Amino acid sequence: MSVQSDTGWRPDLLAPIVMGLAGLLVLQILLALGLNLGGGRALAPSAADIPLLGIAPDQVQSLRIENGDGTESVTLVRRNDTWVDVDLDELPVQSAKVEQVLEELTALKRPLPIATSEEARERFKVADDAFERRLTLDGEAGPIAGLLIGDSPGFRRVFARLPGEPAVYELRLALSDVSARRDDWIEVGLLRLEGEQITRIAANEWILSKDEAGVWALADEDRPIDEETVSALVLRLANLGYRGVLGVVDDPAYRQQDPLMDLEIGLADGSKRRYRISQAEDSQDYVLKAADRPWFFKLSEFDLGELLDIEVADLLGADDSADPSASVEPSSPPETPPMPEELSEEPQPAE
């Protein structure tokens, strides 16, 4: 007969006090490991949490972007709540776009570097003398940050380096967002008008005027206007666009002394817009100069549309007073030709 021994220790291990002491022991072990790994100090923040530039967007008063080949550059300066291009006589630029780029730049974090050697800086095109873009950000007292941007390894990714530091980083940024082309930044609505405010349009050979009732008429013409053509013309002038700004200095190649059209637009408040439009020499582009603005705008044939080809006849509607059918007499039915004499006789019976 065998005797089974029962020590009864298993139930004791499941007692609440024992379970609590075991948990406390595990916690002390983990804490000791953490202190040993951290040298008795709190763990440092991850490198990915450290800002790359270390500035705020509202600190930036000027942003300069240069191409690596030196062919293009743009300098954007803050003017209160707007941004302007100082190289184009304070031409307004897309302020919302500038602010968005500053938000992206200042939000960049410092990742682990992918390289630090001089050879790598040359290869990734972030060297001091070989880069795709160089950004200089100024505050009120001068430069506060900079960035050298190189090749793009993929969609919205670029290699970059902080000036004066050897480390090369891969950042989440699109190269196109930091374009050095001035035309990529300019405000495109400087020529736009409210269509209902246009009350007069005078070109080289015709003048259109709108009366207080909103009815358009062509000067020196009794015939009514073609409302569809005139409405399209007003819409074109109200939303006149352009492809770029050539500068503020007249160039003989603009051929402004030999214009295709001089246009005057009268507005309801009594003000006027005067445009001179010419075609650039050896080019498909057109040049528009507004009398009250310093800039020469570059336009395409699409921007101008039908504007340059409109003639007086195009502006006039059909002349209802002249009925072309009234001057033509109704035609009478053709007379029946007489029958030949030999056919008009009664047929003779056969003998």
Secondary structure per residue as TSV (DSSP state, phi and psi in degrees):
chain	resnum	aa	ss	phi	psi
A	1	M	-	360.0	123.8
A	2	S	-	-92.5	148.7
A	3	V	-	-111.7	123.5
A	4	Q	-	-89.5	125.2
A	5	S	-	-89.7	137.1
A	6	D	-	-130.1	103.5
A	7	T	-	-78.2	-24.2
A	8	G	-	73.9	22.6
A	9	W	-	-85.9	-23.2
A	10	R	H	-63.7	-44.7
A	11	P	H	-61.0	-32.0
A	12	D	H	-66.3	-33.5
A	13	L	H	-65.7	-25.0
A	14	L	T	-90.2	3.2
A	15	A	S	-66.4	145.5
A	16	P	H	-56.6	-39.1
A	17	I	H	-67.4	-36.8
A	18	V	H	-68.0	-42.3
A	19	M	H	-62.3	-39.3
A	20	G	H	-65.7	-42.6
A	21	L	H	-64.8	-37.5
A	22	A	H	-64.5	-41.2
A	23	G	H	-64.5	-39.2
A	24	L	H	-64.1	-38.4
A	25	L	H	-63.8	-43.2
A	26	V	H	-61.8	-42.6
A	27	L	H	-62.4	-40.3
A	28	Q	H	-66.2	-37.5
A	29	I	H	-64.1	-45.9
A	30	L	H	-62.8	-39.9
A	31	L	H	-65.4	-41.2
A	32	A	H	-63.2	-41.2
A	33	L	H	-62.6	-41.6
A	34	G	H	-63.6	-41.3
A	35	L	H	-67.4	-36.9
A	36	N	H	-67.0	-43.4
A	37	L	H	-68.4	-33.6
A	38	G	T	-94.4	7.9
A	39	G	T	66.0	27.6
A	40	G	T	81.0	6.7
A	41	R	S	-114.8	164.4
A	42	A	-	-66.7	149.1
A	43	L	-	-65.1	137.3
A	44	A	-	-73.0	153.1
A	45	P	-	-65.0	153.0
A	46	S	-	-63.9	147.9
A	47	A	G	-61.2	-28.9
A	48	A	G	-68.1	-12.8
A	49	D	G	-93.3	-4.6
A	50	I	S	-87.6	125.2
A	51	P	B	-60.8	142.5
A	52	L	S	-73.5	-47.8
A	53	L	S	-93.8	-29.4
A	54	G	-	70.7	32.1
A	55	I	-	-134.1	165.6
A	56	A	-	-104.8	152.3
A	57	P	G	-56.1	-39.0
A	58	D	G	-73.5	-7.5
A	59	Q	G	-78.1	-20.8
A	60	V	-	-82.1	122.0
A	61	Q	-	-107.2	-14.8
A	62	S	E	-152.7	140.6
A	63	L	E	-130.8	120.5
A	64	R	E	-114.4	132.0
A	65	I	E	-124.3	127.6
A	66	E	E	-125.0	142.2
A	67	N	E	-77.3	152.7
A	68	G	T	-67.0	-28.9
A	69	D	T	-86.6	-0.3
A	70	G	S	76.1	8.2
A	71	T	S	-84.1	-25.1
A	72	E	-	-139.7	146.3
A	73	S	E	-159.5	157.1
A	74	V	E	-144.3	139.2
A	75	T	E	-121.6	114.6
A	76	L	E	-107.3	129.8
A	77	V	E	-124.6	138.7
A	78	R	E	-77.3	131.2
A	79	R	E	-124.5	91.7
A	80	N	T	59.1	-111.7
A	81	D	T	-98.9	7.2
A	82	T	E	-125.5	168.6
A	83	W	E	-123.4	146.0
A	84	V	E	-135.4	160.3
A	85	D	E	-96.5	109.0
A	86	V	G	-72.9	-18.3
A	87	D	G	-79.6	-8.5
A	88	L	G	-123.8	45.9
A	89	D	T	53.7	50.7
A	90	E	S	61.7	36.6
A	91	L	E	-64.3	127.1
A	92	P	E	-62.4	139.8
A	93	V	B	-119.0	178.1
A	94	Q	-	-76.2	94.6
A	95	S	H	-61.0	-39.0
A	96	A	H	-63.3	-36.6
A	97	K	H	-67.6	-41.4
A	98	V	H	-62.9	-45.9
A	99	E	H	-62.2	-37.8
A	100	Q	H	-64.5	-41.9
A	101	V	H	-64.0	-40.9
A	102	L	H	-63.6	-37.7
A	103	E	H	-62.3	-42.7
A	104	E	H	-66.5	-42.8
A	105	L	H	-65.8	-46.2
A	106	T	H	-74.0	-16.0
A	107	A	H	-88.3	-7.1
A	108	L	-	-63.6	137.8
A	109	K	B	-102.6	158.8
A	110	R	-	-88.7	104.5
A	111	P	-	-82.4	-179.0
A	112	L	-	-69.0	137.0
A	113	P	-	-67.5	148.9
A	114	I	S	-96.5	-14.8
A	115	A	B	-166.8	161.1
A	116	T	-	-138.3	-5.8
A	117	S	S	-81.3	159.4
A	118	E	H	-64.2	-37.6
A	119	E	H	-62.0	-39.4
A	120	A	H	-67.5	-38.1
A	121	R	H	-62.7	-37.9
A	122	E	H	-68.4	-43.4
A	123	R	H	-64.9	-40.7
A	124	F	T	-87.3	2.7
A	125	K	T	60.1	49.0
A	126	V	E	-128.0	23.7
A	127	A	E	-77.9	164.5
A	128	D	T	-61.7	-30.3
A	129	D	T	-115.1	11.2
A	130	A	E	-150.0	99.6
A	131	F	E	-150.6	166.5
A	132	E	S	-87.6	-45.1
A	133	R	E	-139.2	145.6
A	134	R	E	-124.1	122.7
A	135	L	E	-107.1	133.3
A	136	T	E	-125.9	120.2
A	137	L	E	-109.2	123.3
A	138	D	E	-109.2	144.8
A	139	G	E	-101.1	-160.6
A	140	E	T	-67.9	-27.3
A	141	A	T	-107.8	3.6
A	142	G	E	134.1	-165.6
A	143	P	E	-60.2	136.3
A	144	I	E	-123.7	-14.4
A	145	A	E	-165.8	161.4
A	146	G	E	-154.5	164.0
A	147	L	E	-156.5	131.8
A	148	L	E	-103.0	123.6
A	149	I	E	-113.4	134.6
A	150	G	-	-116.4	-139.6
A	151	D	-	-65.6	163.7
A	152	S	-	-110.5	121.3
A	153	P	-	-84.3	-7.0
A	154	G	B	178.5	-173.1
A	155	F	T	-62.6	124.0
A	156	R	T	52.8	40.2
A	157	R	B	-133.7	138.8
A	158	V	E	-140.8	154.6
A	159	F	E	-88.1	142.1
A	160	A	E	-151.2	162.4
A	161	R	E	-150.8	142.5
A	162	L	-	-79.9	132.5
A	163	P	T	-56.0	135.2
A	164	G	T	87.1	-5.6
A	165	E	-	-115.2	146.8
A	166	P	-	-81.8	-22.5
A	167	A	-	-69.6	137.4
A	168	V	B	-107.2	131.5
A	169	Y	E	-117.5	157.2
A	170	E	E	-107.3	119.3
A	171	L	E	-116.8	154.2
A	172	R	S	-87.8	93.6
A	173	L	-	-159.5	143.3
A	174	A	-	-94.7	132.8
A	175	L	G	-62.6	-33.5
A	176	S	G	-67.5	-21.1
A	177	D	G	-71.3	-19.3
A	178	V	G	-119.6	54.4
A	179	S	-	-69.8	144.5
A	180	A	-	-94.3	1.6
A	181	R	-	-80.8	125.8
A	182	R	G	-64.7	-32.9
A	183	D	G	-68.5	-17.1
A	184	D	G	-78.3	-8.4
A	185	W	T	-114.9	-20.3
A	186	I	B	-65.2	150.4
A	187	E	-	-72.5	127.6
A	188	V	S	-97.0	4.9
A	189	G	-	-113.4	24.7
A	190	L	T	-70.6	-20.4
A	191	L	T	-101.0	0.8
A	192	R	-	-74.6	147.9
A	193	L	-	-133.7	163.2
A	194	E	-	-82.3	121.1
A	195	G	G	-56.6	-39.4
A	196	E	G	-71.2	-13.6
A	197	Q	G	-84.9	-12.2
A	198	I	E	-79.0	121.7
A	199	T	E	-119.2	-10.6
A	200	R	E	-154.3	138.2
A	201	I	E	-134.3	117.5
A	202	A	E	-120.1	121.4
A	203	A	-	-112.4	-169.6
A	204	N	S	-62.3	-38.4
A	205	E	S	-122.0	3.6
A	206	W	-	-154.1	157.2
A	207	I	E	-136.0	126.2
A	208	L	E	-109.4	137.2
A	209	S	E	-134.4	147.4
A	210	K	E	-113.6	129.9
A	211	D	-	-84.7	-177.7
A	212	E	T	-65.6	-22.5
A	213	A	T	-84.9	-1.5
A	214	G	S	85.4	17.3
A	215	V	-	-98.5	128.4
A	216	W	E	-87.4	145.3
A	217	A	E	-143.7	151.7
A	218	L	E	-98.5	128.8
A	219	A	T	-59.9	141.1
A	220	D	T	62.9	25.6
A	221	E	-	-135.1	133.3
A	222	D	-	-89.7	-20.8
A	223	R	S	-71.9	148.1
A	224	P	-	-69.3	158.1
A	225	I	B	-84.0	163.0
A	226	D	-	-84.1	102.3
A	227	E	H	-61.1	-35.7
A	228	E	H	-66.0	-43.1
A	229	T	H	-65.9	-43.5
A	230	V	H	-67.1	-40.0
A	231	S	H	-62.5	-40.8
A	232	A	H	-65.8	-37.0
A	233	L	H	-65.3	-45.7
A	234	V	H	-61.4	-42.8
A	235	L	H	-63.5	-40.2
A	236	R	H	-62.4	-45.2
A	237	L	H	-70.1	-34.8
A	238	A	H	-68.1	-30.6
A	239	N	T	-115.3	31.2
A	240	L	-	-61.4	124.3
A	241	G	-	-110.4	177.0
A	242	Y	-	-153.1	161.1
A	243	R	S	-98.1	-16.3
A	244	G	E	179.3	179.0
A	245	V	E	-121.6	124.1
A	246	L	E	-80.9	-23.4
A	247	G	E	142.2	-163.7
A	248	V	S	-120.4	-0.5
A	249	V	S	-107.2	127.7
A	250	D	-	-65.9	137.2
A	251	D	-	-120.7	134.5
A	252	P	G	-54.0	-27.9
A	253	A	G	-68.0	-16.5
A	254	Y	G	-74.4	-21.0
A	255	R	-	57.2	39.3
A	256	Q	T	-69.3	-19.5
A	257	Q	T	-78.3	-9.1
A	258	D	S	-129.7	67.2
A	259	P	-	-73.0	154.7
A	260	L	S	-82.7	-28.1
A	261	M	E	-159.4	137.7
A	262	D	E	-109.2	126.2
A	263	L	E	-125.9	135.1
A	264	E	E	-123.0	128.3
A	265	I	E	-117.0	118.4
A	266	G	E	-93.1	139.9
A	267	L	E	-114.4	162.9
A	268	A	T	-64.0	-26.6
A	269	D	T	-84.5	5.6
A	270	G	S	93.5	-9.9
A	271	S	-	-80.4	167.8
A	272	K	E	-136.7	150.7
A	273	R	E	-114.9	130.9
A	274	R	E	-120.1	122.2
A	275	Y	E	-116.4	139.4
A	276	R	E	-117.7	123.5
A	277	I	E	-116.8	129.3
A	278	S	E	-136.7	167.1
A	279	Q	E	-105.7	129.3
A	280	A	-	-64.5	148.5
A	281	E	T	-65.6	132.8
A	282	D	T	52.8	43.3
A	283	S	S	-150.7	155.1
A	284	Q	S	-88.0	-4.2
A	285	D	-	-85.0	155.5
A	286	Y	E	-113.9	157.0
A	287	V	E	-121.9	129.0
A	288	L	E	-118.9	130.4
A	289	K	E	-119.7	120.2
A	290	A	E	-88.3	134.8
A	291	A	T	-63.4	-28.6
A	292	D	T	-98.0	10.9
A	293	R	S	-135.8	148.9
A	294	P	S	-82.6	-9.6
A	295	W	-	-94.6	150.9
A	296	F	E	-103.5	117.4
A	297	F	E	-93.9	141.6
A	298	K	E	-99.2	124.7
A	299	L	E	-122.6	154.6
A	300	S	-	-103.6	171.3
A	301	E	H	-62.1	-33.1
A	302	F	H	-65.6	-38.4
A	303	D	H	-62.5	-40.2
A	304	L	H	-80.8	-29.0
A	305	G	T	59.5	-131.5
A	306	E	T	-85.5	2.3
A	307	L	G	-56.4	-46.4
A	308	L	G	-74.3	-17.3
A	309	D	G	-100.9	-1.7
A	310	I	-	-71.9	129.9
A	311	E	-	-119.1	172.2
A	312	V	H	-57.1	-42.9
A	313	A	H	-61.6	-30.7
A	314	D	H	-70.7	-25.5
A	315	L	H	-86.5	-14.1
A	316	L	B	-95.0	143.6
A	317	G	-	-85.4	-173.2
A	318	A	-	-68.7	144.2
A	319	D	-	-87.2	96.7
A	320	D	T	-72.8	-18.0
A	321	S	T	-71.3	-22.2
A	322	A	-	-103.9	112.0
A	323	D	-	-96.6	106.5
A	324	P	T	-60.9	-21.6
A	325	S	T	-80.2	-16.4
A	326	A	T	-72.1	-29.4
A	327	S	T	-88.3	1.4
A	328	V	S	-112.9	120.2
A	329	E	-	-72.1	142.8
A	330	P	-	-64.2	138.8
A	331	S	-	-80.0	138.8
A	332	S	-	-89.2	151.4
A	333	P	-	-61.8	144.0
A	334	P	-	-62.3	140.8
A	335	E	-	-68.7	146.6
A	336	T	-	-74.3	120.7
A	337	P	-	-62.9	142.8
A	338	P	-	-64.7	146.6
A	339	M	-	-77.9	144.4
A	340	P	-	-58.7	149.3
A	341	E	H	-60.3	-40.2
A	342	E	H	-69.6	-20.7
A	343	L	H	-90.5	-17.1
A	344	S	H	-82.6	-16.2
A	345	E	S	-74.2	149.3
A	346	E	-	-65.5	139.3
A	347	P	-	-64.1	138.4
A	348	Q	-	-86.1	137.5
A	349	P	-	-65.4	147.1
A	350	A	-	-73.4	138.6
A	351	E	-	-78.0	360.0
